[in-house]
Each structure stands twice: as structure tokens, then as C-alpha cells.
Amino acid sequence: MKVVLPDGSDLALEEGATGADVAQSIGPRLAKAAVAAKVGDKVVDLGAPLADGAQVSIVTPDSPEGLDVIRHSAAHVLAEAATRLYPGTKVAIGPAIKDGFYYDFEFPQPVGEDDLPRLNEEIQRLLGAGSPFERREVSKKEGTALFADEPYKLELIRDLPEDAIISVYRQGEFLDLCRGPHVPDTGRIGAVGLLSIAGAYWRGKSDNTMLTRIYGTAFPTKKALQEYLERMEMARQRDHRKLGRELGLFSFHDEGPGFPFFHAKGMRVINALLEYWRREHIAAGYEEIRTPIILERTLWEQSGHWDNYKDNMYFTKIDDVDFAVKPMNCPGGTLVYKSEQHSYRDFPMRIAELGQVHRHEMSGVLHGLFRVRCFTQDDAHIFCLPEQVEEEVVGVIELILRMYRTFGFDKVHLELSTRPEKSIGSDEMWATAESALAGALDRAGLDYAVNPGDGAFYGPKIDFHIEDVMGRTWQCATCQLDFAMPERLDLEYVGEDNQKHRPVMLHRVVYG
């Protein structure tokens, strides 16, 4: 049999050859460094048999795929350590994530930060053992028997089709339900360090059991791990929650979880930001409005929020009528638009609002000021003609970049986020909207990446990611194009032909 290497050359192998055989044929150094193989676009175990004619490359730890493999394998070693040290522990899931991994457990006793050194020590012992990762495929019935004492694994198995083929991996004494792939043995993982402990609801649902989530990371070398830990320590010193408390800017309280309390010094900072924001927006031709925080249910049904965003909203009743606390400013802004008749001569209309919004976030994802349940969004809605869209988007981009430069954010990465799975509007509407945003980015001469499926439910968007002093990126500003909401909320203007037409609506924020 033959396989095709990345340079296009053929490599002859024995029938049933694996990725490990490919690596060994290329050279002993590659064979020693290899952690997995890539067949086409799929990363597989190094020991997986290859098909004749397959396109094969070798995955090493210095690649993103390689890091994912060693971190996923490290999560399994953490689970083995936890079940050895705390008999009776039930295991849930343990994926690789950005910069590391985690594993969720139901421990028979409280486990906290003080237990991490003990777990870390056991992990080092297991890494040194060099236990092979052995893959096995079983039926749903066999899988149910194998994990009879693991309720979380059984729940995952129950959700699979009856004829599903299930893969399991064993290393040492630990067996896990897993798709893989994994490194050949625990000795290939490199350096592992545990980072923190948090609570996490099983499957992210608050009515499920609260599990203990242990975070960790893994790198090919101890040096790389140490450098990462030093960066993490620097991040802790710069943590905005720590600085906010020490500088007397803001605080959080149990009486209002996820709702920040801004102190006098914090308000001075906020007011300075708002004064600058208003100067820039007045110069850019925006008018400022304010809309109510609570609005009737029928408006949210019309806008699509009731069907697409209800889980993130708060509700109340007034005189037996259902109302919602606004999670977004746009429906209120459309009512201001509808309060008057408009002509094509009025466009573009740039309407800004510093609106306080409330969004129901799960308690497990709340994070300082980065993830809260109440915040002020520096919104603006631009109503314009279809032929004005590109120019208006370019104007928004220029305003955002100009304001970011004021704060020293010169490195701004742009992403064009396209239609998500849950959305409103026709295919034609989405294609037109995505094309308009791409055209504006091209006209502005800016590089951007496409982020498939991450648009808002009502339209595609351009997201602006700024880079902090540590090289981390944060998504702040956004510009979203919306052909759907004007249709749903019956927005109109009188055109040059004296007929009624739908305006195009742009949503955008600068500060985020």
C-alpha cells in the first residue's frame, strides 16, 4: 500500500501500516516526537491503521493539533489520579480547551485548592509510568456494562443511537468513554500542571448536580510550562478584579451576584469615558436617545428575542401583562424610529444610546466585569438606504479604530461572523448582508478572518478583537447588519418614488 505525504510524494508501506510506521519511515527523530497522525483533515491515534492512498501527515506537540492531543491525554491522566486518590469518585467529562484542559468530577468528599499539590504529584508519577493509551470499540450494550458504576458516562451513552459504535480508552487502571485521539503513552504528554478548581453544573444546566471542575494545562517541555505559569502569574497581578478592589473602583456583593457596584472613583473613570464617547459621536453625526429598561412582551415577540433569546432574559408582570427587562437596546430604538414618518432624504440616521441592559448569565460563567448580568452598552443604530450600507459600515470601522487608538490599542483583529444555526430571515437576506459587510471591509483595505456561524441571530457582524499588554485578545466592538428586524417590526420610509420601503438597520457598539 501507499500513502501520500504532505509534500505530495508517495510512501510505500506494508498493509495495515499506521501513522507510527509513517513517522518511523521518515526518520527516528520524527518517530520519537510524534503524538498523533493526521489523515486528510482528521487527527487520529498514531496507532490507527491507514487506508491505501490516504493523505497522511505526522502531528507533533509543537502544532495546535499536537497540543490539543497532549492536553486531552493529560485530562485522562488527571482523572486516573483523582480516582486513585479518592476512591468512589465519579467522572464526567474532560476535554482539551484553549490553553489547557479540565475534568469534571463528583468527589465523595470535599476537594479544594489545597488538594492540587497531591493530585499533581500523582500525575507526575503516572506520566513517568509511560502507560500506553489503548483504544477499543464496543457496542452500546457493552459500553453500558463497562460504565455501570459511572452515572455520567451512562447518561452520555444513553443519548447515543442504539447501533452506535462507542470508543473507549484505557491507560493504566483508568478506562474512559472517549472519541480520542490520544498520545501513544503517558510518557509522551510532556509537562503537566494543575491550575485551579471551580464548580460546574453537569451539562451546564443549573438543575443538575454541581460538579468539581479541575483545570490544568500541558506543554511539550517543562520550560514551556514554566513560561506559561509565569505569564499566568503576571495575569493574576493585572487581574481587573484585583485592581478594581485595590483601587476602590467597583465591588460585587452576594445580594446582587453578577451586578457590579461602581464606587465614586469608578464613576469618575466611567464619566471620563462617556464624555470622550459623546464628543466623538457628536462629531460623527450621531444623535443620542434613551429608551425604557422594561418593555412589553409583544415587542420582544415581534423582534424575535422572545423565540431566540428568552433564556437570557428577565421578566416581570405589570397589571397582569407580561413585560421583559431589555437584554438589548435595539427594539426600543426601533420604537423611537417609528414615532415619526421618514423620507429617504432623512438617511442615514445615526441614533446612539448608552442603554443599561440585563442578561441572565449562568452563575458559573460570571467573571468580574467581563461577564455580568447588568451593563451599559454604548449602542447605536444606523437606519439607511441599501446603497448607503457600505459607506456607513466603513464609517463605523473608522470611528472604532480611531477611538481604540486613543487608548493605545493599535493591534485590532477583525472577524466577519456569518449566519448561526439559530437565526431569523431568509437565505437571500443573509447572503446580501454578509456580502455587504465583506465589501465594506475590502473597501477599507483591512485584513479579516471569517468566523462561520458566529453571527447574531438577526444578522452577520464584524467583531473587533483588541490585544492587551500580555498578548491576549478580547472581543469588544461589533458592527452588525440587520435586514430582518426592520421587516419584523414594520419599519418604513417613503422613497424617492413616493412608495413605502424598508430601511436597512445597522447595530454597533464601540466600547462593547
C-alpha positions as CSV (number, residue, x, y, z in Angstrom):
1,M,0.0,0.0,0.0
2,K,1.0,3.6,-0.4
3,V,0.1,6.8,1.4
4,V,0.6,10.4,0.3
5,L,2.9,12.7,2.3
6,P,2.4,16.5,2.8
7,D,4.9,17.3,0.0
8,G,2.9,15.2,-2.4
9,S,5.3,12.2,-2.5
10,D,4.2,8.6,-2.1
11,L,5.4,6.4,0.7
12,A,5.2,2.6,0.2
13,L,4.2,0.7,3.4
14,E,3.1,-2.8,4.5
15,E,-0.6,-3.5,4.6
16,G,-2.1,-2.4,7.9
17,A,0.6,0.2,8.5
18,T,-0.1,3.0,10.9
19,G,0.9,6.6,11.5
20,A,3.7,5.4,13.7
21,D,5.1,3.4,10.7
22,V,5.0,6.5,8.6
23,A,6.9,8.5,11.2
24,Q,9.5,5.8,11.6
25,S,9.9,5.6,7.8
26,I,10.6,9.3,7.6
27,G,13.1,9.3,10.5
28,P,13.7,8.3,14.1
29,R,13.6,11.9,15.4
30,L,10.1,12.4,14.0
31,A,9.0,9.0,15.3
32,K,10.2,10.0,18.8
33,A,8.4,13.4,18.7
34,A,5.1,12.1,17.1
35,V,2.0,12.2,19.2
36,A,-0.7,11.5,16.5
37,A,-1.3,11.3,12.8
38,K,-3.5,13.4,10.5
39,V,-5.4,11.6,7.8
40,G,-6.9,14.2,5.5
41,D,-8.4,16.7,7.9
42,K,-8.9,14.3,10.8
43,V,-6.4,13.8,13.6
44,V,-6.2,10.1,14.6
45,D,-4.2,7.9,17.0
46,L,-0.7,7.2,15.9
47,G,-1.5,3.5,16.0
48,A,-4.6,3.7,13.8
49,P,-4.4,1.6,10.6
50,L,-4.1,3.7,7.4
51,A,-6.0,3.1,4.2
52,D,-4.3,2.8,0.8
53,G,-3.9,6.2,-0.8
54,A,-4.6,8.2,2.3
55,Q,-3.1,11.7,2.7
56,V,-1.0,11.5,5.9
57,S,0.9,13.9,8.0
58,I,2.5,13.4,11.4
59,V,1.3,15.5,14.3
60,T,3.9,16.8,16.8
61,P,3.4,18.7,20.1
62,D,4.6,22.0,18.6
63,S,1.5,22.2,16.4
64,P,-2.0,23.3,17.6
65,E,-3.4,19.8,16.9
66,G,-0.5,18.2,18.9
67,L,-1.1,20.5,21.9
68,D,-4.8,19.5,21.9
69,V,-3.8,15.8,21.8
70,I,-1.4,16.0,24.7
71,R,-3.8,18.2,26.7
72,H,-6.7,15.8,26.1
73,S,-4.5,12.9,27.2
74,A,-3.4,14.9,30.3
75,A,-7.0,15.2,31.2
76,H,-7.3,11.4,31.3
77,V,-4.2,11.2,33.5
78,L,-5.8,13.7,35.9
79,A,-8.9,11.5,36.0
80,E,-6.8,8.5,36.7
81,A,-5.0,10.3,39.5
82,A,-8.3,11.6,41.0
83,T,-9.9,8.1,41.0
84,R,-6.8,6.6,42.6
85,L,-6.5,9.1,45.4
86,Y,-10.2,9.5,46.1
87,P,-11.9,6.1,45.7
88,G,-15.6,6.4,44.8
89,T,-15.1,9.4,42.6
90,K,-17.5,9.6,39.7
91,V,-16.0,11.0,36.4
92,A,-17.9,13.2,34.0
93,I,-16.1,14.8,31.0
94,G,-12.6,16.1,30.4
95,P,-11.9,17.9,27.1
96,A,-8.9,19.9,25.9
97,I,-9.7,23.7,25.9
98,K,-7.8,26.8,24.9
99,D,-4.5,26.9,26.8
100,G,-5.2,23.6,28.7
101,F,-7.8,21.1,29.8
102,Y,-10.3,20.4,32.6
103,Y,-12.1,17.4,34.0
104,D,-15.4,17.4,36.0
105,F,-15.7,15.1,39.0
106,E,-18.2,14.2,41.6
107,F,-16.0,13.5,44.6
108,P,-17.1,11.5,47.7
109,Q,-15.6,14.3,49.9
110,P,-14.8,18.0,49.5
111,V,-11.8,18.6,47.3
112,G,-10.3,22.1,47.0
113,E,-7.2,24.1,46.0
114,D,-5.2,22.5,48.9
115,D,-5.6,19.1,47.2
116,L,-3.9,20.2,43.9
117,P,-0.3,19.5,45.0
118,R,-1.3,16.0,46.0
119,L,-3.0,15.4,42.6
120,N,-0.1,17.0,40.8
121,E,2.3,14.6,42.5
122,E,0.3,11.6,41.5
123,I,0.1,12.9,37.9
124,Q,3.9,13.1,37.7
125,R,4.1,9.5,38.9
126,L,1.6,8.4,36.2
127,L,3.4,10.3,33.5
128,G,6.7,8.5,34.5
129,A,5.0,5.1,34.2
130,G,4.6,5.5,30.5
131,S,1.3,3.6,30.3
132,P,0.0,3.1,26.8
133,F,-3.3,4.5,25.7
134,E,-5.3,1.6,24.3
135,R,-8.3,2.2,22.1
136,R,-11.2,-0.2,21.9
137,E,-14.5,0.0,20.1
138,V,-17.6,-1.5,21.8
139,S,-21.4,-1.7,21.2
140,K,-23.8,0.5,23.2
141,K,-24.7,-2.6,25.3
142,E,-21.1,-3.3,26.1
143,G,-20.4,0.3,26.9
144,T,-23.3,0.3,29.3
145,A,-21.9,-2.7,31.1
146,L,-18.3,-1.2,31.2
147,F,-19.5,2.0,32.8
148,A,-22.3,0.5,35.0
149,D,-20.9,2.4,38.0
150,E,-20.4,5.7,36.3
151,P,-23.7,7.6,36.1
152,Y,-22.4,10.5,34.0
153,K,-20.9,8.2,31.4
154,L,-24.1,6.1,31.3
155,E,-26.1,9.3,30.6
156,L,-23.9,10.1,27.6
157,I,-24.2,6.5,26.3
158,R,-28.0,6.6,26.7
159,D,-28.1,9.6,24.4
160,L,-26.4,7.7,21.5
161,P,-28.2,5.7,18.8
162,E,-28.8,2.0,19.5
163,D,-26.4,1.0,16.7
164,A,-23.7,3.4,17.8
165,I,-20.1,2.1,17.9
166,I,-18.5,3.5,21.0
167,S,-14.8,4.1,21.5
168,V,-13.2,3.7,24.9
169,Y,-9.6,4.3,26.0
170,R,-7.6,2.6,28.8
171,Q,-4.4,3.8,30.3
172,G,-3.1,2.1,33.4
173,E,-6.0,1.4,35.7
174,F,-8.3,4.0,34.2
175,L,-11.0,3.4,31.5
176,D,-12.8,6.3,29.8
177,L,-15.5,6.9,27.3
178,C,-13.8,9.0,24.6
179,R,-13.6,9.7,20.9
180,G,-9.8,10.3,21.1
181,P,-7.3,10.7,19.7
182,H,-4.6,10.3,22.4
183,V,-0.8,10.1,22.6
184,P,0.7,6.6,22.3
185,D,1.6,6.5,26.0
186,T,1.6,8.8,29.1
187,G,5.3,9.4,28.7
188,R,4.7,11.4,25.5
189,I,2.5,14.0,27.3
190,G,5.4,16.2,28.4
191,A,4.9,18.6,31.4
192,V,1.6,18.9,33.2
193,G,0.5,21.4,35.8
194,L,-2.9,21.8,37.6
195,L,-4.1,25.4,37.8
196,S,-7.4,25.8,39.7
197,I,-10.7,24.4,40.9
198,A,-14.2,25.6,40.2
199,G,-17.8,24.4,40.4
200,A,-19.6,23.5,37.2
201,Y,-23.2,22.1,36.7
202,W,-23.4,18.8,34.8
203,R,-24.0,19.7,31.2
204,G,-24.2,23.4,32.1
205,K,-27.8,23.1,33.5
206,S,-28.4,24.7,36.9
207,D,-30.9,22.0,37.9
208,N,-28.2,19.3,37.5
209,T,-25.6,18.2,40.0
210,M,-22.8,20.7,40.8
211,L,-19.5,19.0,40.0
212,T,-16.0,19.9,40.8
213,R,-14.0,21.1,37.8
214,I,-10.2,20.9,37.9
215,Y,-8.3,23.0,35.4
216,G,-4.9,22.2,34.2
217,T,-2.5,22.6,31.3
218,A,0.2,20.6,29.5
219,F,3.1,21.6,27.3
220,P,5.8,19.5,25.5
221,T,8.5,20.7,27.8
222,K,8.9,21.8,31.5
223,K,10.4,25.1,30.2
224,A,7.3,25.9,28.1
225,L,5.1,25.0,31.1
226,Q,7.1,27.3,33.4
227,E,6.9,30.2,31.0
228,Y,3.2,29.8,30.8
229,L,2.8,29.7,34.6
230,E,4.9,32.9,34.8
231,R,2.5,34.6,32.3
232,M,-0.4,33.3,34.4
233,E,1.1,34.9,37.5
234,M,1.6,38.2,35.6
235,A,-2.1,38.0,34.6
236,R,-3.2,37.4,38.2
237,Q,-1.2,40.6,39.2
238,R,-3.0,42.5,36.5
239,D,-6.4,40.9,37.1
240,H,-9.0,43.7,36.8
241,R,-11.0,42.2,39.8
242,K,-7.9,42.6,42.0
243,L,-7.1,46.1,40.7
244,G,-10.8,47.2,41.0
245,R,-10.8,46.2,44.6
246,E,-7.4,47.7,45.5
247,L,-8.1,51.0,43.7
248,G,-11.7,51.3,45.1
249,L,-13.3,51.3,41.6
250,F,-16.0,48.7,42.0
251,S,-17.2,45.7,44.0
252,F,-19.5,42.7,43.9
253,H,-21.9,41.6,46.6
254,D,-23.8,38.4,47.4
255,E,-27.0,40.4,47.4
256,G,-26.5,41.1,43.7
257,P,-24.5,38.3,42.1
258,G,-23.3,39.4,38.7
259,F,-24.4,43.0,39.2
260,P,-21.4,45.4,39.7
261,F,-21.4,48.2,42.2
262,F,-19.4,51.2,41.0
263,H,-17.8,53.3,43.7
264,A,-17.1,57.1,43.5
265,K,-13.6,56.6,41.9
266,G,-15.0,54.1,39.4
267,M,-17.7,56.6,38.4
268,R,-15.0,59.2,37.7
269,V,-13.4,56.7,35.2
270,I,-16.8,55.9,33.6
271,N,-17.8,59.5,33.3
272,A,-14.5,60.4,31.6
273,L,-15.1,57.5,29.1
274,L,-18.6,58.7,28.4
275,E,-17.5,62.3,27.9
276,Y,-15.0,61.2,25.3
277,W,-17.6,58.9,23.7
278,R,-20.1,61.7,23.4
279,R,-17.5,64.1,21.8
280,E,-16.6,61.5,19.2
281,H,-20.2,60.6,18.4
282,I,-21.4,64.1,18.1
283,A,-18.5,64.8,15.7
284,A,-19.5,61.7,13.7
285,G,-23.1,62.8,13.3
286,Y,-24.9,60.8,15.9
287,E,-28.0,61.9,17.9
288,E,-28.4,60.4,21.5
289,I,-31.6,58.9,22.8
290,R,-32.7,56.9,25.9
291,T,-35.3,54.2,26.0
292,P,-37.0,52.3,28.9
293,I,-35.5,49.3,30.6
294,I,-38.7,47.3,30.7
295,L,-40.9,46.8,27.6
296,E,-44.0,44.7,26.9
297,R,-43.7,41.1,25.8
298,T,-45.3,41.7,22.4
299,L,-42.4,43.9,21.3
300,W,-39.9,41.1,22.1
301,E,-42.0,38.6,20.2
302,Q,-42.0,40.9,17.2
303,S,-38.3,41.4,17.3
304,G,-37.5,37.7,17.6
305,H,-35.9,38.0,21.0
306,W,-38.7,36.0,22.7
307,D,-38.1,33.0,20.5
308,N,-34.3,33.3,20.1
309,Y,-33.0,34.9,23.3
310,K,-35.6,34.2,26.0
311,D,-33.3,32.0,28.1
312,N,-31.1,35.1,28.7
313,M,-33.9,37.5,29.7
314,Y,-35.6,38.6,32.9
315,F,-39.3,39.0,33.1
316,T,-42.0,40.7,35.2
317,K,-45.7,41.5,35.2
318,I,-47.4,44.9,35.3
319,D,-51.2,44.9,35.6
320,D,-51.2,41.2,34.6
321,V,-49.4,42.0,31.4
322,D,-46.0,40.2,30.6
323,F,-43.0,42.5,30.4
324,A,-39.3,41.8,29.8
325,V,-36.2,43.6,31.1
326,K,-34.4,44.6,28.0
327,P,-31.3,42.5,27.1
328,M,-30.6,44.7,24.1
329,N,-31.4,48.2,23.1
330,C,-32.5,47.7,19.5
331,P,-36.2,47.1,19.9
332,G,-36.6,50.3,21.9
333,G,-34.6,52.2,19.3
334,T,-37.0,51.0,16.6
335,L,-40.0,52.4,18.5
336,V,-38.2,55.8,18.5
337,Y,-37.8,55.4,14.8
338,K,-41.4,54.5,14.3
339,S,-42.7,57.5,16.3
340,E,-42.2,59.7,13.2
341,Q,-42.6,59.4,9.5
342,H,-39.3,59.2,7.5
343,S,-38.3,60.1,4.0
344,Y,-35.3,58.8,2.1
345,R,-33.9,62.3,2.5
346,D,-33.5,61.6,6.3
347,F,-31.0,58.9,5.7
348,P,-28.6,58.0,7.1
349,M,-30.0,58.3,10.6
350,R,-27.4,57.6,13.3
351,I,-29.1,57.1,16.6
352,A,-26.9,56.4,19.7
353,E,-27.9,55.1,23.1
354,L,-26.0,54.5,26.3
355,G,-28.5,51.9,27.4
356,Q,-28.5,49.7,30.5
357,V,-29.2,46.1,29.6
358,H,-29.7,43.0,31.7
359,R,-28.9,39.4,30.6
360,H,-29.3,36.2,32.6
361,E,-25.9,34.6,32.7
362,M,-25.3,31.3,34.5
363,S,-23.6,31.8,37.8
364,G,-20.7,29.5,36.7
365,V,-19.7,31.9,33.8
366,L,-19.8,35.2,35.7
367,H,-16.3,36.7,35.7
368,G,-15.7,40.2,37.2
369,L,-16.7,42.9,34.7
370,F,-16.0,40.6,31.8
371,R,-19.2,38.6,32.2
372,V,-22.0,40.3,34.2
373,R,-25.8,40.4,34.3
374,C,-26.2,44.1,34.1
375,F,-24.1,46.6,32.0
376,T,-24.3,49.7,29.9
377,Q,-23.9,49.1,26.2
378,D,-22.8,52.0,24.1
379,D,-25.2,51.2,21.3
380,A,-26.0,52.9,18.1
381,H,-28.5,52.1,15.4
382,I,-28.0,53.4,11.9
383,F,-31.0,53.5,9.6
384,C,-30.0,53.8,6.0
385,L,-30.7,53.0,2.3
386,P,-29.3,49.8,0.9
387,E,-26.9,51.8,-1.3
388,Q,-25.6,53.6,1.8
389,V,-24.7,50.4,3.8
390,E,-21.1,50.0,2.6
391,E,-20.2,53.7,3.3
392,E,-21.9,53.6,6.7
393,V,-20.0,50.4,7.7
394,V,-16.7,52.0,6.6
395,G,-17.6,55.0,8.8
396,V,-18.3,52.8,11.8
397,I,-15.0,50.9,11.3
398,E,-13.1,54.2,11.1
399,L,-14.8,55.5,14.3
400,I,-14.0,52.3,16.2
401,L,-10.3,52.2,15.2
402,R,-9.9,55.9,15.9
403,M,-11.3,55.6,19.4
404,Y,-9.2,52.4,20.1
405,R,-6.0,54.2,19.0
406,T,-6.8,56.8,21.7
407,F,-6.4,54.1,24.3
408,G,-3.3,52.6,22.7
409,F,-5.0,49.7,21.1
410,D,-3.1,49.6,17.8
411,K,-3.4,45.9,17.3
412,V,-7.0,45.2,16.3
413,H,-8.0,41.9,14.7
414,L,-11.3,41.8,12.7
415,E,-13.6,38.9,12.2
416,L,-16.6,38.6,9.9
417,S,-19.1,36.4,11.7
418,T,-21.7,34.7,9.5
419,R,-25.1,33.1,9.9
420,P,-25.6,31.0,13.1
421,E,-27.7,27.8,13.2
422,K,-30.5,29.7,15.1
423,S,-31.4,32.7,13.1
424,I,-34.2,34.7,11.5
425,G,-34.5,36.0,8.0
426,S,-34.3,34.4,4.5
427,D,-31.2,32.9,2.8
428,E,-31.2,35.7,0.3
429,M,-31.3,38.3,3.1
430,W,-28.3,36.7,4.8
431,A,-26.3,36.4,1.6
432,T,-26.9,40.1,0.8
433,A,-26.0,41.2,4.4
434,E,-22.8,39.1,4.5
435,S,-21.7,40.3,1.1
436,A,-22.3,44.0,2.2
437,L,-20.1,43.6,5.3
438,A,-17.3,41.8,3.3
439,G,-17.5,44.6,0.7
440,A,-17.0,47.3,3.4
441,L,-14.0,45.5,4.9
442,D,-12.5,45.2,1.5
443,R,-13.2,48.8,0.7
444,A,-11.5,49.8,4.0
445,G,-8.5,47.8,3.0
446,L,-8.5,45.7,6.2
447,D,-7.4,42.1,6.7
448,Y,-10.0,40.0,8.4
449,A,-10.9,36.4,9.2
450,V,-14.2,34.7,8.6
451,N,-15.8,33.2,11.7
452,P,-18.5,30.8,10.4
453,G,-21.8,30.5,12.3
454,D,-21.0,33.1,15.0
455,G,-23.2,36.0,13.8
456,A,-26.1,37.4,15.7
457,F,-29.5,35.7,15.2
458,Y,-30.7,38.6,13.2
459,G,-27.7,39.3,11.0
460,P,-24.0,38.9,10.3
461,K,-21.4,41.1,12.1
462,I,-17.9,42.4,12.2
463,D,-16.2,41.8,15.5
464,F,-13.2,43.8,16.7
465,H,-10.6,42.0,18.9
466,I,-8.1,44.1,20.8
467,E,-4.8,42.8,22.2
468,D,-3.8,43.6,25.7
469,V,-0.2,44.1,27.1
470,M,0.1,40.3,27.6
471,G,-0.8,39.5,24.0
472,R,-4.3,38.2,24.9
473,T,-7.2,39.2,22.6
474,W,-10.6,40.4,23.7
475,Q,-13.7,40.9,21.5
476,C,-15.1,44.3,22.3
477,A,-16.6,46.4,19.4
478,T,-19.0,45.0,16.9
479,C,-20.9,46.1,13.8
480,Q,-24.0,44.1,12.8
481,L,-26.1,44.4,9.7
482,D,-29.8,43.7,10.0
483,F,-32.3,43.3,7.2
484,A,-34.6,41.2,9.3
485,M,-35.6,43.4,12.2
486,P,-37.0,46.3,10.0
487,E,-39.2,43.7,8.4
488,R,-40.4,42.1,11.7
489,L,-41.1,45.5,13.3
490,D,-42.6,47.1,10.2
491,L,-40.1,49.9,9.8
492,E,-40.8,52.1,6.8
493,Y,-39.7,55.2,4.9
494,V,-41.0,57.0,1.9
495,G,-38.7,56.6,-1.1
496,E,-37.9,58.8,-4.0
497,D,-40.7,57.0,-5.9
498,N,-43.2,58.2,-3.2
499,Q,-43.7,54.5,-2.2
500,K,-43.0,52.9,1.2
501,H,-39.8,50.8,1.6
502,R,-37.9,49.1,4.4
503,P,-34.7,50.7,5.7
504,V,-31.6,48.8,6.4
505,M,-30.6,48.7,10.1
506,L,-27.0,48.6,11.5
507,H,-26.3,47.8,15.1
508,R,-22.9,48.7,16.5
509,V,-21.1,49.3,19.8
510,V,-17.6,50.7,20.3
511,Y,-16.6,50.1,23.9
512,G,-18.5,46.8,23.9
